[in-house]
Amino acid sequence: MVYNKHEWQDNELITADKLNNIEDSLLEQSRPSLPLKYMGMSMTYNENEESRLSQVISAYSGTVKQASLTNMVSISGNTSSDPVSSTYQKIQTAIHNITDAGMKVIMLKPHIGPNRNDGFAKFKYIPDDINAFFTAYKNIILMQAGLCVDENIPILCVSNELDSLINETYKSYWVDIIDTLRNNYPSLLLTAAVAGAYGENQKVIYNLVDIIGINWYPEYYYGKINGVVDIPSNDVLSQMLLNYHANDSENPDAKKDIFYFSQLAETLNKPIYFTETGIMPTTDGLNQLLTTQTTTNFYEAQAAMLEAFWSTIAPSKNVVGINYWNAQEPFNITDLNNNITSVAELTWIRLQEEYLQ
């Protein structure tokens, strides 16, 4: 059956089985459904708090097979044009610490923030001196590309949520960076992680890279959850996930996100990597990204989220990878201070065996 894309967008609820039928109708060539090539647990190296990564590595050793390494790039102020990366040697040491614990690093992902603060609203960032910024940023990206090749890391994320710098005005800077990467590191896969991936501007960067990177934090349930008995079934959470769309200011056409992403993959003929997704271990974690609760360690909510996201999204023909954000607090799926195995961690282990090729 061939589905009319406008009918699906406007009138019908999507189920997991129907998603692949939708993709069949969108794609010129039907591709077989494959296991995930990349299933990463995001870990962060921040030289302001170097011991934190060591704690994370210890907590997840034996649980996680693949890690995506975020490394913080510092700027001196909210609109400063002076990005400074940690040195090659410091990032390399972080990589070795992860690999020595039995995990494969699959991606380097530099994040920009004042004094290495990852809570910075990167999507609003416009540096005061564009030329100075891109000159420095290009050098950072080239250094990290060299690290990827030297350490056998397959993917480099050239931009994380720098949405305000992704448009035709700044396209020449990105073309210059990526052309240089292609000339010097032709085997390295490139992606760009965009917050939401809505609109035409994102295609400026997506057209240049190999993989569509999307940081996506959908909501899963709008009802009240006080405890385990209130967590909806996987079918309910999956249905919500498939029919979720971003708020109207981001997505004015109110397209279902997953439908939009499938269209994007079809239009650009490129696979999708969900470079970030996750929830907090709280009773309102399935309702919203940032908690209003003080009670944490409700790992049952995260277990439900992991099951819903992976069972719904991972089988998609267009999806090659999913990263969980983040191994450390406040999104951690296990207690970092005690040697326990949470229900969310057990779910991760099972999904890893099921979906990671």
Summary of the structure (lengths in Angstrom):
residues: 357
radius of gyration: 19.7
end to end distance: 29.6
largest distance: 55.9
contacts: 1166
relative contact order: 0.15
helix: 41%
strand: 17%
